[in-house]
């Protein structure tokens, strides 16, 4: 089903993110490097969709680097997944990415 396929892809992307940080915890991942497929705009949009679930569920978080570009990192085990109403509540944003910008 579509739901099962989405769940598997979300788990795959989260696994990639966690593996990267296990191997190199001091090097953040550019959000765009993670989600952009240089050969497929449609796949890029799907990747952004799947990452949105990882952020929503508190398994990772987005921050801005020194250049004000988004970076993504896994949440620590005790942060982000407990209480959405607390001081560290997660926020969702709308991202615009046109086909021209993708190119």
N, C-alpha and C positions, 0 to 999 in steps of 0.2 A: 504494500500500500504506500501511498505518498507519505503518510505520517511516519511509517517505519523507515523509509528511505531518508527522510529528513533527519530523523533521530540518529541514524547511522552516520550520516554526513557530519552532523553537529559533533558527535563523539569523535569522529576521525580528525576534524579540525582542532578540537580541544586537545586531543592526544598529541598532535603536531606541536601545538603551542606549549604544552607541558614538557614535552621532550626537549624542545629548544631551550627552555629555561633550566631544565636539569643539567644540560650540557654546558650552558653559558648563561648563568643567572644575571650577569652584569650587563648583558647586551640586549636592549629592548628591541622588539620587532616593530617595524613600521606597519601600521594598520594596512596601508595600501600595498605594501610588499606581500602581506599575508593574503589579501583578498583578490588582488588583480591577477587575472589570467591573461597574459599578453596575446593569447591566440583566440580568446572568446569573450566578447562583451556579455553575452548571456550567462556564461559561467561565472564571470565577475559578479554580476548581480546576484546569482545564486549564492556565491560565497559570502557576500555582505548579508544576505538573508540568514544564512546559517550562523554566522558570527553574532548576529543580533540576539539569537537565543542564548548563546554562551554569555553575553553581557547581561541580558535580562535575568538569567538565572543566577548570576553572581559568581560564575566560575572564572571570569576574567574581567578586567577593567581597562578602560581607555584613559589615557592621559595625553597631555601635549608635551612634546619635547622642547628643547631650547629654541627651535625654529618655528614653534607653534604648529607642528604637524602631529597628527595623532599616532600614538604608539599603543600597543596592546601588550598586556602582561597577565599571567594567571593570577587570580586572587589567592591570597594566603588562605590556608585551611580554615581559619577561624574568622575570616572577614567576608562580608558581602552576602552571605547566604542565610543569615539568621533572622534579622528583622528589618524589613524594608522601611519602616517608619522611623528608624533611628537616625542619628546624625550622618551616617554613611550611606543613606538611602541611594539607590541606583537611579540614574536618570536615563531616559531614552531621548534620542535626537533624530531628526530627519536629515538624511544625507542625499544630496543631489549629485549625480554623476551622469553626465550626458555621454552619448556615444563619442562625440568629438573630444571631450575631456579624457575619456578612456584611451583613445588613440594617442 
